[in-house]
Amino acid sequence: MMKIRLWHSYLSLITAPSIIFFALTGIVQIFSLHEARGTYHPPAFIEKMGRVHKDQVFALNPERAAPPAAAAEASPAPMAEHHHDDDDDQVAMIPVYLLKWFFTFVALSLTITAGLGLYIGLSNARRKKTGWALVAIGTIIPILLILI
């Protein structure tokens, strides 16, 4: 039983930084804060973090990186507008918004529990150096792989 707890602790310490990253960038994705739309243009860092979450690439979207003239040429033709009853659209959107907020709650809870797990895992006096080394490895390896 002790080996299971030890392995659980080690695996948790090495994966906690990525779990926290994906939970927080997932919130950004839920509300599409990483994508430009209308007059909103996300900060470059937010857009890059969204690309890491979705595409495992630390770069701006190709459409954003392209010059405005090229982006205008590459944009698809506007779709024909669909006319729906506005009341029906608003009613249909309520479950979507509730689900988005529930998933936001889940992502925040996951972030908090991963943070608490880090605290618990790093508070073991006998294995503090090993714990910090695992957290460092779990943080540095993804960053290096993204930058390569």
C-alpha positions in Angstrom: 0.0 0.0 0.0 2.9 2.4 0.7 4.3 1.9 -2.8 1.0 2.8 -4.3 0.9 6.0 -2.3 4.5 6.8 -3.2 3.9 6.3 -6.9 0.6 8.3 -6.7 2.6 11.1 -5.1 5.4 11.0 -7.6 3.0 10.9 -10.6 0.9 13.7 -9.2 3.9 16.0 -8.6 5.2 15.5 -12.1 1.8 16.0 -13.8 0.4 18.8 -11.6 1.9 21.7 -13.5 0.4 20.4 -16.8 -3.0 19.7 -15.1 -3.0 23.3 -13.8 -2.0 24.7 -17.2 -4.7 22.7 -19.1 -7.4 23.6 -16.5 -6.7 27.3 -16.7 -6.2 27.5 -20.5 -9.4 25.4 -20.8 -11.3 28.2 -19.1 -9.9 30.6 -21.8 -11.0 28.1 -24.5 -14.5 27.7 -23.0 -15.2 31.4 -23.5 -13.2 31.6 -26.8 -10.9 34.3 -25.3 -8.1 32.9 -27.4 -9.8 33.7 -30.7 -10.3 37.0 -32.4 -13.9 37.9 -33.3 -15.5 41.2 -34.2 -13.5 43.9 -32.6 -12.0 41.7 -30.0 -8.4 40.6 -30.5 -6.8 38.5 -27.7 -3.4 39.4 -26.4 -0.7 37.5 -28.2 0.2 35.5 -25.1 -3.4 34.3 -24.6 -3.6 33.3 -28.2 -0.3 31.4 -28.0 -1.4 29.6 -24.8 -4.6 28.6 -26.5 -2.6 27.2 -29.4 -0.5 25.2 -27.0 -3.6 23.8 -25.4 -5.3 22.9 -28.7 -2.4 22.3 -31.2 0.7 21.9 -29.0 2.3 24.8 -30.8 3.5 28.1 -29.2 2.8 30.5 -32.0 0.2 32.9 -33.2 -2.6 31.6 -35.4 -1.5 31.7 -39.0 -4.4 34.0 -39.9 -3.2 36.5 -37.3 0.5 36.3 -38.3 -0.4 36.9 -42.0 -0.5 40.5 -43.3 -4.0 42.0 -43.3 -4.3 42.0 -47.1 -3.4 38.3 -47.3 -5.7 37.5 -44.4 -8.6 39.2 -46.2 -7.9 37.2 -49.4 -7.8 34.0 -47.4 -11.0 34.6 -45.5 -13.9 32.4 -46.6 -16.9 34.0 -48.3 -19.6 35.1 -45.8 -22.2 32.5 -45.1 -25.8 33.1 -45.8 -27.6 34.4 -42.8 -30.1 32.1 -41.1 -33.0 33.8 -39.6 -34.3 32.2 -36.4 -36.7 33.4 -33.8 -34.6 35.3 -31.3 -36.6 34.0 -28.4 -35.9 30.4 -29.4 -32.1 31.2 -29.8 -32.0 32.8 -26.3 -33.8 29.8 -24.7 -31.5 27.3 -26.5 -28.4 29.2 -25.3 -29.2 29.0 -21.6 -28.0 25.4 -21.2 -24.9 26.2 -23.2 -24.1 29.1 -20.8 -24.9 27.0 -17.8 -22.6 24.2 -19.1 -19.8 26.7 -19.7 -20.0 28.0 -16.2 -20.2 24.5 -14.8 -17.1 23.5 -16.7 -15.4 26.7 -15.5 -16.2 25.6 -12.0 -14.7 22.2 -12.7 -11.6 23.7 -14.2 -11.1 26.0 -11.2 -11.8 23.1 -8.8 -9.2 21.0 -10.7 -6.7 23.9 -10.4 -7.3 24.2 -6.7 -7.1 20.5 -6.0 -3.9 20.2 -8.0 -2.5 23.1 -6.1 -3.5 21.4 -2.8 -2.0 18.2 -4.0 1.3 20.0 -4.7 1.3 21.4 -1.3 0.6 18.0 0.3 3.1 16.2 -1.9 5.8 18.8 -1.2 5.2 18.9 2.5 6.6 15.4 3.0 9.8 16.2 4.9 11.6 13.0 3.9 11.1 13.5 0.1 11.1 17.3 -0.3 14.1 17.3 -2.7 12.6 14.5 -4.8 9.2 16.3 -4.8 10.6 19.6 -6.0 12.7 17.8 -8.6 9.6 16.1 -10.0 7.7 19.4 -10.1 10.6 21.0 -11.9 10.8 18.2 -14.4 7.0 18.4 -15.0 7.3 22.1 -15.6 10.5 22.2 -17.6 10.0 19.3 -20.0 6.8 20.6 -21.6 8.3 24.1 -21.9 11.4 22.7 -23.6 9.4 20.6 -26.0 7.3 23.6 -27.0 10.3 25.7 -27.6 12.1 23.1 -29.7 
